[in-house]
Amino acid sequence: MKKLGKVSVIARNGNLLVKTSKPYRIGTPVVDQQIKRLGKIVDVIGPVRAPFIVVNTKGIGKQLKIGDVLYLMDKQPQRSTSSKRSKRPPPKKYHKTSSNRKKPTKR
């Protein structure tokens, strides 16, 4: 878990404006101290040296307070690998048929 920054503004729709030290990738999941997922980064605004991150929380952000610290999830949870499907289908097997017939020849 990496520290994202402190909540600066809470919008009516639940979006959060977080002051941070450097810009992060859009789509990165954002969590609180209890590792409860709050939302994801949807925009980076402001100057590069002191950017603000917009976090879309879909209404969950109304429970937070200004000054709360948010964190980034470094790694996504691993998907189960029980089904070992490859992306390509296996090659088709062609059966050779033997026949006693001769191929017609052109004269």
C-alpha positions in Angstrom: 0.0 0.0 0.0 1.3 3.4 -0.9 0.1 6.7 0.6 -1.8 8.7 -1.9 -2.5 11.9 0.1 -5.1 13.7 2.2 -8.6 14.5 1.2 -9.0 18.2 0.4 -12.5 18.5 -1.1 -15.6 16.2 -1.0 -18.0 16.9 -3.8 -21.8 16.4 -3.5 -21.7 13.5 -5.9 -19.1 11.7 -3.7 -16.0 12.5 -5.8 -12.9 13.3 -3.8 -10.1 15.8 -4.5 -6.9 14.5 -3.0 -3.7 16.6 -2.6 -0.7 14.4 -3.4 3.0 14.8 -4.1 3.2 13.2 -7.6 0.7 12.2 -10.3 -0.5 8.6 -10.4 -2.0 6.4 -13.1 -5.7 6.8 -13.9 -7.7 3.7 -13.0 -5.6 2.8 -10.0 -7.7 1.5 -7.1 -7.9 3.8 -3.9 -8.4 2.4 -0.4 -8.6 3.7 3.2 -6.6 2.6 6.2 -8.7 -0.6 6.7 -7.9 -1.5 3.0 -11.6 -1.0 2.1 -11.9 -0.1 -1.5 -13.3 3.4 -2.0 -13.0 3.9 -5.7 -10.5 4.6 -8.4 -8.5 7.5 -9.8 -10.4 9.2 -12.7 -8.3 12.4 -13.3 -5.1 14.2 -12.4 -5.4 18.0 -12.3 -3.2 20.9 -11.3 0.6 21.5 -11.6 2.9 18.6 -11.9 4.9 19.4 -8.8 1.7 19.5 -6.6 -1.1 17.7 -8.4 -4.6 16.9 -7.2 -6.1 13.5 -7.8 -9.8 13.1 -8.5 -11.2 9.9 -7.1 -14.6 8.6 -8.2 -16.2 6.8 -5.2 -19.8 6.4 -6.4 -21.2 7.8 -3.2 -19.0 6.1 -0.7 -16.8 9.2 -0.3 -19.5 11.0 1.6 -18.6 9.0 4.7 -15.0 10.4 4.7 -13.8 13.7 6.3 -11.5 16.4 5.0 -8.0 15.5 6.1 -8.5 11.7 5.9 -5.5 9.9 4.4 -6.1 7.6 1.4 -3.8 4.9 -0.1 -3.2 3.2 -3.4 -3.4 -0.6 -3.9 -0.1 -1.6 -5.4 -1.1 -5.0 -6.7 -4.4 -6.2 -8.0 -5.8 -9.4 -6.4 -4.7 -12.5 -8.3 -7.3 -14.3 -10.3 -7.6 -18.0 -9.7 -5.7 -20.0 -12.2 -7.7 -23.2 -11.8 -8.9 -23.1 -15.3 -5.8 -23.3 -17.5 -7.3 -22.0 -20.7 -5.0 -20.7 -23.3 -6.0 -17.7 -25.3 -5.7 -19.6 -28.6 -7.6 -22.8 -29.2 -5.5 -25.9 -29.7 -4.5 -26.7 -33.2 -7.0 -28.9 -35.2 -6.0 -32.4 -35.8 -6.5 -33.7 -39.3 -6.9 -37.4 -39.8 -5.4 -38.9 -42.8 -7.6 -41.3 -44.6 -6.1 -44.0 -46.7 -7.8 -45.0 -49.8 -6.9 -47.5 -52.4 -8.3 -45.3 -55.1 -5.9 -43.6 -57.5 -6.3 -40.0 -58.2 -7.6 -39.2 -61.7 -4.9 -38.0 -64.1 -5.5 -35.6 -66.8 -4.8 -36.7 -70.4 
